[in-house]
Amino acid sequence: MAERVLVVDDEESIRTLVEYNLRQAGYDVLVAEDGQTALSIVSQRGVDLLVLDLMLPGLNGLELCKRLRQEQSQIPIIMLTARGEEIDRVLGLEMGADDYVTKPFSPRELVARVRAVLRRKVDEMAPATGDAAFVVGDVRLDPERYELTVRGEVIELTPREFELLHYLLKNLDRVVSRDQLLDRVWGYEYAGDTRLVDVHISHLRDKIEDDPRAPRYIKTVRGVGYKFVKGE
């Protein structure tokens, strides 16, 4: 069965362009022109990915993204943002979006992003390959059970946060650059800026650190990237 993509945009020309190109690529495509309709489609029919414009009438894209994540929905979301609107991109990522494409965009690029995000979703759902659990101080990440506990409490992570933390732990005490994280975690040559990594690192710190402003585990190596350390 073809994977189902929901395209949410209030501009008919954008919806038509995206729908056509995704159908040509073999996807089952649904469309919505506002956030409330999109929310109903997600709850009633189910989708594998959202292509979501932020500027929508009524329930806007940011609020829709926030509501889906609050409901523990892990549906991948690719945002459509206006050129130069960095604040929209950052807010969208903070709300839990997986990726963004800036308008005007190449349909081929958008299809490639959709394909890459869905491929990662399949990889994340695949059976574990026997990786042992990582235990560092109060943090325990179990790839086989797809579970994070901190001080014995189960912590909810998005798939992208889990993958990012997993990669940092596999490189314990080693510095990994932002570009390396983009390549290994996001899985393709990313055309955007490294703010994507910084936002997700901030989310991880909020979830595992006693004081995210003075992190014990996830350290910033200025001008290079990040490393997960054994704690102080």
C-alpha positions, 0 to 999 in steps of 0.5 A: 500500500502506498504511503499516505501524505497529507498536504496542508496549504491554503494556497490552491496552486501550492496544494495542486503542485505538491499533490501532483508531484507526490502522486507522480512519485507514487504516494497516496495524497490527501489535501487540506486547506486549513488546520482544523480540516487537517486535524480531522483527517489525521484522526479519522483516516491516518497519514504517514507524513504531513507537508504543512504550511505554517500560515493557515487560517484558523488553526495555524501550522504551528498550533497544529504541529503543537497539538499533534505532538502534545497528543504523542503523535509521532507523524513526521512533519515537513514544514513549508516556510516563507523565504527568510522567515527564520523565526518561523522555522525555529518555532516550527522545529521547537514545536516538533517538526522534523524538517522544513522546505523554504518557499519557493521550492523545487518540487523535486527537492520536496519529494526527496525530503518526503522520501528521506523522512519516510525512509527514516521512519521505516528504519526507526520502526525496524526490529533492533539489531541487538544494540546493548543499552547505554547507561551513563550516570542517571541516563539509560537508553535502550535501543531494543526497547526504544526507551529512555529513562532518566533517574528511573523515570521513562522520558518520551522522545520524538523519533528524531530526538531518540536517534540523535541521543543514540548517535551521541551515546555511540560516540560517548566522550567524542566530539561530533560536529553539527554537519556530522549530526545532520548527515548521520541523523537526518540522513541526507545532505541538508540544505538548511542551516545547523539551527536544526541540530541546535534546536533538537539538542536543546530539547534533549537537554530539557528532558535529561539535564537537571539544569539545561542551562548548565548541562551535565551530559550534553556539552557544547564544543564551541565552534565545532559541535557537541559531545555526550560525556560521562557526567561530572 
